[in-house]
């Protein structure tokens, strides 16, 4: 695949252009891989995926690009344990992460009740909330024989929101 052959920019590619970044062919490939990611890849995984699309991409290029995108507010670094930073696109709105400590799987979810509680706490303490994050580290419970109560948070497993 020719790195610059895509007619449409990826979501992250558009964010780069909006922030005035020059879009090289290799940056376009990295932006595309990040935009299509259904998970939160680390740099090594991002490199593996990008290199399948453009074999000229080096791991150093991926590291430099990720650092640049993080500096420009396009990517957010996440530490879900395991000794490696993982990345996701900066998004508007509130979403949270539940990390399965056994498998490392990350489940994104939304919970408006929690978000309102956090805003109220900040307001009650005399602050305007700028941002917040919630990361839950959990272990899957053994299957129960009784019917479990319905969950209130909205899980987003297997599909990332494209806001």
PELINMO-V344487 format. One record per residue. N is the residue number from 1. SS is DSSP state (H for helix, E for strand, C for the rest). PSI is psi in whole degrees, 0 to 359 (NA if undefined). Layout:
N/SS/PSI ; N/SS/PSI
//
This chain:
1/C/132 ; 2/C/129 ; 3/C/327 ; 4/C/15 ; 5/C/347 ; 6/C/129 ; 7/C/316 ; 8/C/139 ; 9/C/148 ; 10/C/168 ; 11/H/314 ; 12/H/326 ; 13/H/317 ; 14/H/320 ; 15/H/321 ; 16/H/312 ; 17/H/317 ; 18/H/330 ; 19/C/10 ; 20/C/17 ; 21/C/141 ; 22/C/130 ; 23/C/99 ; 24/C/167 ; 25/H/318 ; 26/H/323 ; 27/H/323 ; 28/H/319 ; 29/H/314 ; 30/H/318 ; 31/H/320 ; 32/H/314 ; 33/H/317 ; 34/H/320 ; 35/H/325 ; 36/H/350 ; 37/C/130 ; 38/C/359 ; 39/C/199 ; 40/C/84 ; 41/C/150 ; 42/C/177 ; 43/H/321 ; 44/H/318 ; 45/H/320 ; 46/H/317 ; 47/H/314 ; 48/H/315 ; 49/H/317 ; 50/H/321 ; 51/H/336 ; 52/H/337 ; 53/H/329 ; 54/C/104 ; 55/C/349 ; 56/C/350 ; 57/C/131 ; 58/C/160 ; 59/H/328 ; 60/H/321 ; 61/H/319 ; 62/H/314 ; 63/H/313 ; 64/H/318 ; 65/H/315 ; 66/H/317 ; 67/H/317 ; 68/H/315 ; 69/H/327 ; 70/H/316 ; 71/H/325 ; 72/C/0 ; 73/C/19 ; 74/C/324 ; 75/E/151 ; 76/E/135 ; 77/E/136 ; 78/E/142 ; 79/E/100 ; 80/C/20 ; 81/C/178 ; 82/C/2 ; 83/C/17 ; 84/C/139 ; 85/E/142 ; 86/E/160 ; 87/E/151 ; 88/E/157 ; 89/E/142 ; 90/C/130 ; 91/C/153 ; 92/C/155 ; 93/C/171 ; 94/C/126 ; 95/C/156 ; 96/E/171 ; 97/E/134 ; 98/E/122 ; 99/E/122 ; 100/E/112 ; 101/C/342 ; 102/C/318 ; 103/C/342 ; 104/C/358 ; 105/C/138 ; 106/E/125 ; 107/E/122 ; 108/E/142 ; 109/E/161 ; 110/E/147 ; 111/C/95 ; 112/H/326 ; 113/H/317 ; 114/H/316 ; 115/H/317 ; 116/H/321 ; 117/H/315 ; 118/H/316 ; 119/H/319 ; 120/H/319 ; 121/H/312 ; 122/H/315 ; 123/H/315 ; 124/H/333 ; 125/C/4 ; 126/C/25 ; 127/C/155 ; 128/C/122 ; 129/C/129 ; 130/C/313 ; 131/C/167 ; 132/C/163 ; 133/C/152 ; 134/C/125 ; 135/E/119 ; 136/E/129 ; 137/E/122 ; 138/E/165 ; 139/C/135 ; 140/C/134 ; 141/C/150 ; 142/C/151 ; 143/C/135 ; 144/C/151 ; 145/C/331 ; 146/C/160 ; 147/C/131 ; 148/C/150 ; 149/C/151 ; 150/C/143 ; 151/C/141 ; 152/C/325 ; 153/C/153 ; 154/E/110 ; 155/E/146 ; 156/E/68 ; 157/C/143 ; 158/C/353 ; 159/C/123 ; 160/C/142 ; 161/C/139 ; 162/C/50 ; 163/C/NA
//
